[in-house]
Amino acid sequence: MITRRQFNLGAAGSIAAGSIAAGATPLNALAATPTQDALVIDAMGEVREVYTDKLCREMIDSGLNSITVTLCDPKSYEAVAYRWAMDGVLAYDRLIETESEFWTRATTVADIDRARREGRIAIFYLFQNSTQFGRNLDNVDVFYGLGVRSSQITYNFQNWAGAGCNELNDSGLTVFGHELVEKMNEVGMLIDLSHAGMKTMADSIAASEVPVIVSHSCCKALYEHNRNTTDGNIRAIADKGGLFGVTQMRPFMTHQIDNAVHFYYQHIEHAINVAGIDHVCIGSDRDHRRLTLTEEYLAELKAEEGPNFVRSEWPLYFEELNGPRRMETIWDGLSKRGMHDDHLEKLFGLNLQRLYAEVIG
């Protein structure tokens, strides 16, 4: 079965043209916007093999300079996880080489600057679990050597390192988890605590000698959801010098479907109030195509996700942010709510640039 994460490359071509406007039209008839001049980095999002040239150019034209992508399905363990991880690296290497007009692989912050000069988007590699390492810390070196610059400690459930956010009991970072944190610090691989249970997250923040990131989550104080993060952990991330990335997954913020984008802005504003403007970023966790929930598309999603598919949670996106120019829409929306340009510049890219420079190099 092809899952949503595997669907990012290759298998995505099976989705019917009527379900997704692959070429995508602009979200709004926005004139030249500040995002075209500002540094714009998505802490975690999607790039897919089926993106048309038109869509890729529109992403670049919107001002997007860099994005961190998930390499493979995180819901696997042991030998399968390792194999899928290797396959994911090779698949994205192939995509970037084939479509070098649009993408360039990034392993340092200098690669973002180079991509901006060349009019391309710099792609960083992320694992959304640590199961691909098994219990062999040498595998951290292996994947670092292949260009991977960040990895989550857990996905939704328990692994060798700690507990995911859907576990009933979170006993915190394990002995191996402490060793993994130390190893990732040593090689310069950014620790991502998205999907972690709150105690595992807190333990990881405390154990790390360098700043960490939660690349895509929302605020538990505003909306109760397993994937959301407590104010205490958001503050701890900031105290460590790290970043909290606010995702665009609508079910993490509201049951409301129509005219609901203000909930997203509220989570960004709350995170800033808790952590400070220097410690918040944007991690969309979203596709860049303009999606339409036809019955055919829903059937595909159900087949891919299996028991993880919950119809009431779809659409996962806010309609206002459905498409390739959403960063322009977010800048415009937050500006109208009173956020100043210097704060917007930090939120959209400068904070991530600083974190990458400090941890990745």
C-alpha positions in Angstrom: 0.0 0.0 0.0 1.2 3.5 -0.8 0.9 5.8 2.2 0.6 9.5 2.2 4.4 10.0 2.8 5.4 7.5 0.1 2.9 9.2 -2.1 5.2 12.3 -2.3 7.3 10.7 -5.0 6.3 8.6 -7.9 3.1 7.0 -6.7 1.4 10.4 -6.7 0.8 10.1 -10.4 -2.0 7.7 -9.8 -4.3 10.5 -8.5 -6.8 11.6 -11.1 -6.3 14.9 -12.8 -9.8 15.9 -11.8 -9.0 15.6 -8.1 -6.0 18.0 -8.1 -5.4 21.0 -10.1 -1.7 20.1 -10.5 -0.8 23.3 -12.4 -2.4 25.4 -9.6 -3.6 28.9 -10.0 -2.6 31.7 -7.6 -4.5 31.8 -4.3 -5.2 35.5 -4.6 -4.6 38.1 -7.2 -1.8 39.5 -5.1 0.5 42.0 -6.7 4.3 41.9 -6.0 4.5 41.0 -2.3 7.1 41.3 0.4 7.7 37.5 0.4 9.4 38.0 -3.0 12.1 40.1 -1.4 12.2 38.5 2.1 14.0 35.2 3.0 11.2 32.6 3.1 11.8 29.1 4.5 9.3 26.3 5.2 10.6 24.3 8.1 8.7 21.2 6.8 6.6 20.8 3.7 6.1 18.8 0.6 7.7 18.6 -2.8 6.3 16.0 -5.2 7.5 14.4 -8.4 4.2 15.2 -10.2 4.5 19.0 -9.7 4.2 20.7 -13.1 6.8 23.2 -14.3 4.1 25.8 -14.0 3.6 25.0 -10.3 7.3 24.9 -9.5 7.8 28.3 -11.1 4.8 29.6 -9.1 6.4 28.3 -5.9 9.6 30.2 -6.7 7.7 33.3 -7.8 5.9 33.3 -4.5 9.2 33.9 -2.8 9.8 30.4 -1.3 13.6 30.0 -1.0 13.9 26.7 1.0 11.9 23.8 2.2 12.6 20.7 4.4 11.0 17.6 3.0 10.2 14.2 4.6 12.1 11.5 2.8 9.9 8.5 3.5 7.0 7.1 5.3 7.8 7.3 9.1 5.4 4.5 10.1 8.0 1.7 9.7 10.5 -0.1 11.9 13.8 -1.9 11.7 15.0 -3.2 8.3 12.0 -1.8 6.5 12.6 1.7 7.9 16.2 1.6 6.9 15.3 0.4 3.3 12.6 3.0 2.9 15.0 5.7 4.2 17.6 4.7 1.7 15.0 4.6 -1.1 13.8 8.1 -0.1 17.2 9.6 -0.2 17.8 8.2 -3.7 14.4 9.3 -4.9 14.8 12.9 -3.9 18.4 13.0 -5.2 17.0 11.8 -8.5 14.2 14.3 -8.5 16.5 17.2 -7.7 19.0 16.2 -10.4 16.2 15.7 -13.0 14.5 19.0 -12.2 17.6 21.1 -11.3 16.0 24.1 -12.9 13.8 24.4 -9.8 15.5 22.6 -7.0 18.9 22.2 -5.4 19.9 19.9 -2.5 20.9 21.8 0.6 23.2 20.6 3.4 24.3 24.0 4.8 22.8 27.4 5.2 25.0 28.7 2.5 23.1 26.5 0.0 20.0 28.7 0.7 21.9 31.8 -0.3 23.1 30.1 -3.4 19.6 28.9 -4.3 18.3 32.5 -3.9 20.9 33.8 -6.3 20.1 31.1 -8.8 16.3 31.5 -8.6 15.9 27.9 -7.2 14.5 26.4 -4.0 16.9 24.7 -1.6 15.7 21.4 -0.3 16.8 20.0 3.1 16.2 16.3 4.0 14.3 15.2 7.1 13.3 11.9 8.6 10.0 12.0 10.6 11.2 9.2 12.9 14.4 7.7 14.2 13.5 4.1 13.4 15.7 4.2 10.2 18.7 4.3 12.6 17.6 1.1 14.4 19.8 0.9 17.5 23.0 1.5 15.5 24.3 5.0 16.0 26.7 4.5 13.1 23.6 4.9 10.9 23.4 8.5 11.9 26.8 9.0 10.3 25.6 7.0 7.2 22.6 9.2 6.6 24.4 12.4 7.5 26.9 11.4 4.8 24.0 11.1 2.4 22.9 14.6 3.0 20.2 14.2 5.8 20.4 17.2 8.1 17.5 16.7 10.5 15.5 13.8 12.1 12.6 13.5 14.5 13.2 11.5 17.6 9.8 9.8 17.4 6.7 9.7 15.2 3.3 9.0 16.8 4.2 5.9 18.8 6.9 4.4 20.9 10.2 3.6 19.4 13.7 2.8 20.8 14.3 6.5 21.6 11.0 7.6 23.2 7.3 8.0 23.1 5.2 9.5 20.3 2.3 11.8 20.9 -0.4 9.1 20.5 1.0 6.8 23.2 -1.2 6.5 26.3 1.9 6.5 28.6 5.0 8.6 27.9 7.9 7.5 30.1 10.2 10.0 28.4 13.5 9.8 26.5 15.0 6.3 26.8 18.6 5.4 27.5 19.1 4.9 23.7 17.3 8.2 23.2 19.8 10.0 25.2 22.6 8.4 23.2 20.9 9.3 20.0 20.5 13.0 21.0 24.2 13.1 21.9 25.1 11.5 18.5 23.0 13.9 16.5 24.5 16.8 18.4 28.0 15.5 17.6 27.5 15.2 13.9 25.4 18.4 13.4 22.0 16.8 12.7 19.1 19.0 13.8 16.8 17.3 16.4 13.1 17.7 15.4 10.7 16.9 18.2 7.4 17.1 16.2 5.1 14.2 17.0 6.8 13.5 20.3 5.0 12.9 23.5 5.3 15.9 25.9 7.6 14.2 28.4 9.8 12.7 25.6 9.9 16.2 24.1 10.8 17.9 27.4 13.5 15.3 28.1 15.0 15.7 24.6 15.1 19.5 24.9 16.9 19.2 28.2 19.3 16.5 26.9 20.4 18.4 23.8 23.5 20.6 24.0 22.3 22.7 21.1 19.0 24.2 20.0 16.2 21.9 18.7 13.2 22.4 16.6 9.5 21.4 16.6 9.1 22.0 12.9 5.3 21.4 12.6 2.9 21.6 15.5 0.3 23.9 17.0 -0.5 25.2 20.5 -2.2 22.9 23.0 -3.3 25.9 25.1 -5.6 27.0 22.2 -6.8 23.6 21.0 -6.5 20.2 22.6 -5.0 17.7 20.1 -2.4 15.0 20.6 -0.1 16.7 18.0 -0.1 20.0 19.7 2.5 21.3 22.1 2.2 22.7 25.7 3.2 26.2 26.5 5.8 24.7 28.9 7.6 22.9 26.1 7.3 25.9 23.7 9.1 28.0 26.4 11.7 25.3 26.9 12.4 25.2 23.2 12.9 29.0 23.2 15.1 28.9 26.3 17.4 26.4 24.5 17.6 28.8 21.6 15.4 26.6 19.3 12.3 27.1 17.2 8.7 26.2 17.3 7.1 25.8 13.8 3.4 26.4 13.4 1.8 24.0 11.0 -1.1 24.5 8.6 -3.0 21.3 9.5 -6.5 22.6 10.1 -7.6 19.7 12.4 -4.9 20.7 14.9 -6.7 24.0 15.3 -10.4 23.8 14.7 -13.3 21.6 13.5 -14.5 24.6 11.4 -13.9 24.2 7.7 -15.0 27.4 6.0 -13.5 30.9 6.8 -11.2 29.4 9.4 -7.7 30.7 8.6 -7.9 33.1 11.5 -7.4 30.1 13.8 -4.0 29.6 12.2 -3.0 33.2 12.7 -4.1 32.9 16.4 -1.7 29.9 16.9 1.2 31.8 15.4 0.4 34.8 17.6 0.1 32.7 20.7 3.4 30.9 20.0 5.1 34.3 19.6 3.6 35.5 22.9 4.9 32.3 24.7 8.3 31.9 23.0 9.1 35.4 21.7 9.4 36.4 18.0 13.0 35.0 17.7 11.8 31.4 18.4 8.8 30.8 16.0 8.8 29.8 12.4 6.4 28.3 9.8 6.3 24.6 9.0 3.4 24.0 6.7 3.4 20.2 6.4 1.3 20.8 3.3 1.3 20.0 -0.5 1.7 22.9 -2.8 -1.0 21.9 -5.3 -4.5 23.3 -5.1 -6.5 20.3 -3.9 -10.2 19.5 -4.5 -11.8 16.8 -2.3 -13.7 14.8 -4.9 -15.1 11.4 -4.0 -12.4 9.8 -6.2 -9.6 11.6 -4.3 -11.1 10.7 -1.0 -11.2 7.0 -2.0 -7.5 7.3 -2.9 -6.7 8.8 0.5 -8.6 6.1 2.3 -6.7 3.4 0.4 -3.4 5.1 1.2 -4.0 5.9 4.9 -5.9 2.8 5.8 -7.0 3.0 9.5 -5.3 6.3 9.8 -7.8 8.0 7.5 -10.5 9.9 9.4 -13.0 11.5 7.1 -14.0 14.2 9.6 -10.5 15.6 9.6 -10.5 16.3 5.8 -9.8 18.7 4.3 -6.6 18.9 6.3 -5.9 22.4 4.8 -7.4 25.8 5.1 -9.0 26.8 1.8 -7.3 30.2 2.0 -3.9 28.5 2.1 -4.7 25.8 -0.5 -2.1 26.2 -3.2 1.4 27.3 -4.0 1.2 31.0 -3.0 0.1 30.5 0.6 3.2 32.2 2.1 2.1 35.5 0.4 -1.4 35.0 1.9 0.0 34.4 5.4 2.3 37.5 5.3 -0.7 39.6 4.1 -3.0 38.2 6.7 -0.6 38.7 9.6 0.3 42.1 8.4 -3.3 43.1 8.5 -3.6 41.8 12.0 -0.8 44.2 13.1 2.4 42.2 12.8 5.3 44.5 11.8 7.6 43.7 8.8 10.7 43.1 11.0 8.8 40.4 13.0 7.4 38.9 9.8 10.9 38.6 8.3 12.0 36.7 11.4 9.0 34.4 11.3 9.3 33.7 7.6 12.9 32.9 7.3 15.5 34.7 9.4 14.9 32.6 12.5 15.4 29.4 10.6 18.5 30.8 8.9 20.0 31.4 12.3 19.1 28.0 13.7 20.4 26.2 10.6 23.7 28.2 10.8 24.1 27.3 14.5 23.3 23.6 14.3 23.8 22.4 10.7 26.4 24.9 9.6 
